[in-house]
Amino acid sequence: MTMHPPPDLDLAGIDDLLTPEEKAVRASVRQVCAERIAPHVADWFERGEIDDVRGLVKELGSLGVLGMHLEGYGCAGMSAVDYGLACLELEATDSGIRSLVSVQGSLAMYAIWRHGSEEQKQEWLPRMATGEAIGCFGLTEPDAGSDPASMRTRARQDAAGDWVLDGRKMWITNGTIADVAVVWAQTDDGIRGFVVPTDSPGFSAPLIKHKMSLRASVTSELVLDGVRLPASAVLPEVRGLRGPLSCLTEARFGIVWGSLGAARSSLEAAVTYAGQRTQFDKPIAGFQLTQHKLVEMHLEYTKGLLLALHLGRRKDAGTLTPEQVSIGKLNNVRAALEICRTARTVLGANGISLEFPVIRHANNLESVLTYEGTVEMHTLVLGQALTGIPAFR
């Protein structure tokens, strides 16, 4: 495929709302993605395997994007908007790469940073920030997705004070390559989180294969068969669902931005292709129906970007609420998926080829639409906020 400069999609002038420092962060991540990931990601997706994934994680650590919005412990301590822009650029390359970074920084690292002991933070966060250690986050189970309170994974404390964990987790990003897993389990004292070194006896993380989405991502099952941990392994600062849900809110913020990266990449491909593809003696970009598609895609992308930026400014101001994150996740992922589907129609049969990024982004977003809260769950969150009436059951 011939490479062309991407079209200018900032007709609304949103770049004027960014600081020079924010633009510099975006440019740095975009350059690394263009040089290190973009030339290979379609092949990784087709094969369902990332070459030298540990080396890639270390490069991302050197870039400073792992836990980049966290303070201290070797983390970059950057703003929420900086982090959002990084997620957008990562997902413009591939949702699987953004997922890797999100799970590392906004789930595993954030759980330890927010709820862990000082000993746990010192042991894991500096190495995770550099990519020397990889983390995963074990909440979802084969029979417990949108209802995490029904999880069956169990942790019991024996007479010596050790914890013993038994259970299974499913659809866990980074699981097979992780050095540490943050695992949530039922206890006699409610749901608790545990920091589990993956070399613990009884822990295994078989790779999930046969995926048609997020193929450039390591997805795993976690099996805990009598995993014995010291008393110090529990996250001391939180009990109940508040712990994992706080982490999910953190990760969903990255999806609000990241999904727009997939949308932008697909929109760029559609605009470029429409200007080059000739039918009936003129580029298809010259036909009214094609222009209508391009304009509708651009409008949805622009609105989503404005929403993401607004939520990012609120997060930096300390005023962002979980309901507002639900607005962003619900709107932007749905809009991004529709942009990818429409872009596919502009490319016609070429739209299903991995020579172009569109079908890869569309397939990936089918997973992003479901994880970190389904459309139905975010709808009910917002329905309760509007009416004051919970309708979850």
Phi, psi and omega in degrees: 000129178289134181268135178231154176301138181294147178291158177280114181260001185267058180293335181275353179073033182294332178304333180294344180272354180262148177279162175303324180294320178294321178294325179293319177299313179302315182296321180295315180293319180299320182294315179297318178298317181295322185274320191261330190246311187306321181295342188245344196292327178296322177292318177301316180298315182296320181276344183069034185205133176264124177291135175047056184297326179293323176296321178296317180298320179294323177296320177294326174295318178296328177290336177095014185268354180275112185065032190294339181265005179263153182259139173078178176058033179084003179276155189286337178064038182270174187282166176296322179293320174304313181296318179299315179297322177296317178298320179299314181292321179297317183281339171297334174278308175188140179299328180295324179289318176296322178299318178304313182290320180296315181294320178298309189270317188265348176248292184294307181293318181297320179301316179290318181296319185274321190241356186273170175281164178299322178297316178297318180297314182294326183288321191250319191298315180300320180287328177288325179295327179272351183086005176292329176237139181250140181242159171222173189225112186257096176239304184297141178236169178304327182241016180217097179248277180290345179245073185295340179296342180269011181304148181256345178301133189234139173237127178237148181257128182273181185298333180277354180097352177288153174262142176235122185251135175224135177154186181223144173238153188226151177060050186258110177295137178076359190304313186292332182258002187286148171264338180215141178238132169268112187245133178257136186213155173285138174227175176294345182250024181094187180287130179231157176255146182228140175266111190245108171299134187284353174270010178292136176304136181094352179261133173215157183219076179294142181287137174271124182249181175066027175279146172252010181215152182050046182285335174269052182203143177273116181238135193219163164260145172251130178242123179244109185241088181065038180289120183260128182230150176290165180302332182286356183282342183284145173287116191279343193264008183205146173225149177086184182292343179305327181295297181295327181292326176296324178290320180295321176300320179297316182288324180297329178301320178294328179291325178307318179276315188299318181303329179290336175295316176298320179296315181298315180300318180290321178294318176301316180297320181292317180296315180296313182297317182296331178282343184253333184281121182255130172218143182053039172071019173203158178302144181294343174297343179274001178264142186299319181296322178293316178299323177299315178299313182297318181292317180297319177298316181296320179299314181294320177298315182296316179297319179297320180293320177297319178296315179300316181295319177300314180293325177296318177295322177294321178296318178294332178275355180078021183244007182284134179251158177302324179296323178293324176295322176298320176303312182295315182293315182296312183291309191288324179290318177299316180295318181297319180296320179292324176299315180296319180295319179292320177301323178300321180291328177295321180281353180060222181297328178297342181294342179264002182269141176286000169293342176239156187276354197293310184293328176297313178297318181297315178298317180298317184293339173299325175285317181298328177299329184266316186283162184060032179105117180288168174306317183296317183291318178293327175298317180289326174301314181287327176297319177294321179296325181283322188254340186079007183243117176288137181230036184280345178210000000 
